[in-house]
Amino acid sequence: MKKTYKIEVDCANCALKMEDAAKATAGVADATVSFMTQKMKVEFDEGADVDTVMKAVAKACKKVEPDCEVFL
Amino acid sequence: MTKKQKKVLYRIIISAVLLAGLMILTPRIGIENKWILLVLYLVPYMIIGYDILRKAALGIYHREVFDENFLMAVATVGALVLGVWKTGDFEESVAVMLFYQIGELFQSCAVGKSRKNITALMDIRPDYANVEGENGLEQVDPEDVEVGTVIIVQPGEKVPIDGTIVEGVSTLNTSALTGESLPREVKAGDEVISGCVNMSGLLKVKTTKEFGESTVSKILDLVENSSMKKAKSENFISKFAKVYTPLVCFAAVAVAVLPPVVNQFILHQAPAWENWIQNALSFLVVSCPCALVISVPLSFFGGIGGASARGILIKGSNYLETLAKVKYMVFDKTGTLTQGVFQVTEICPVGSMTQEDLLSYAAQVESYSNHPISRSLREAYGKEIDNSQISDVEEISGHGVTACVNGMKVAAGNQKLMKQLQLEYSEPQQVGTVVYVAVDGQYAGYILINDVVKENSKKAIAGLKSAGVKKTVMLTGDSRPVAESIAKELNVDEVYSELLPADKVEQVEALLAKKDDAEKLAFVGDGINDAPVLSRADIGIAMGAMGSDAAIEAADVVLMDDDPAKIALAMKISRKTLGIVYQNIVFALAVKIICLLLIAFAGLGMWLAILADVGVMVLAVLNATRALYTKRLAA
């Protein structure tokens, strides 16, 4: 399953870091972050619980870029 | 500017004023105590840099060391320490932080602006739909309108949902969808697609789709997701950024440590630690990969946005990149290079018969038939047909029709019919479908019917050739003579005729197998039963996609109108964008490498380092925003 989330991030390099962080989160099959449209597209593993996974993704993103925001 | 950006701007102004004040005042007052100076300079430093220091600290805490906040923090704090220890020079550190923030602010404004420009170009999202309720017109959310509802579109409003007009006459502005500035006339019975702006009259539209399935939703979805499909050069940059920053950091350590050690133990000179540490700190300042990381996606985003302003939707940066490398362009014929509509192209009467009379006889005799050929005859005739004048209609399967028109026996059909009637007839020079007409047992002439080539097709093929396409190929299910004559007219290099849909896939696969890997093959179709070929080609281009879902889904590039000349334009936009991307990559890397060398060997100061870093980014971003402007590129 794929879902798109609105994000807020200030620099392009930070967006790349968020992408890596999201990809590394358990339950995420693939993730892409578009700095230009301020969106994150997440493809979840089969059977993953979207809410918990996304909370983990948001937390992982905060870790690499304290100023970012993922709107769940 | 957003609130966040304004706040940064105020911080920049305040700390710049404070810095300037300190630089002018402290020597005059004669403060020379390093500790007092440090405290004074710390005020503007903290105002401009507190968030960077905070993020750097958080980064260390989270073990995310090599980021630009960390680099800036180390470089500036290092400079302050060096100031207390040796130089007594503090303004450098504040200035570096200041310039860095100015650069970041500029970048965020530029990105915000281009994002806004692109959304303005694609400002087609309707906010509401008018539905006639009990209390007159009610505005409702387009998402809530069910299929089959009659909605009202007033002049000046956007059509919110695809549908058919049940009442009203108007002109529609389709420019937001197609880039075509000429308005389209519509009347009851016509289909309208969402996203067009109603210009003159009130329209009642019966919806045929849900909002989510309507053209406008599909297009918005496509454009918004396009930056998710990243181009090779984008991926290259993100990989590069990951290696580059740590590499420069280690290089900085080497610059700080190696030369003093060499000085002391090998050359037996003074180690000059402070000089080399300062050089190392300057190194760190240049190491931020921001110019590259921002300018590449910004260019692609601009290129995609600029293309959509011209009615070309590109589904991802990767396709924009591939488009520039297309060397083989394969076309479907009907509906792509030709209009897909049969039209009378030649009327050739014999004897005393006039062209008008010949057409009138043919149209009348064929008036009962629903065959596309008969329809095109009636359309060419253009007048009402009085059925009471026509009697004894007889259709001879595979031959044609005979009937009594105004008391005269008229026969219209192919060669077989003429042979059957034992009449002499003249064959036309040109290819196409021929209708021979006989009146009262006398051969009266023929009418030639053809699928008409689009106005721009020839120009399109020529344009592609000049855009560097090596070979153009046309695939068609049509008969050989027709296909060959059209190919000749348009200067298409190769033709394959009498193909079934499955044969088209085979042909494309054969072409794919023959070509070089670096050369890309594009297939252009009108989206109707072309889906398998569209997805098989390196890049699939669908034309005239207004309202055709299958095409939008299967293709990688969608041309919103029927104009084949847009393909060459799309290639030009793609080339321009890629050009900008490469310029930025080369320029930014070259400047950074030169700066690093100058710092290491010529002791270029931190001032110049930060100027170079921010300057490269500003120039790269400005260059990237050029990609958005496609108006001057000719189709």
Interface residues (C-beta under 8 A of the other chain):
Chain A: T4 D10 C11 A12 N13 C14 L16 K17 E19 T32 S34 F35 M36 T37 Q38 K39 K41 K63 V64 P66 D67
Chain B: K4 D51 R54 K55 L58 H62 E64 D67 E68 E104 Q107 S108 V111 S114 R115 E224 N225 S227 M228 K230 S238 A241 C288 P289 C290 V293 I294 P297 L298 F301
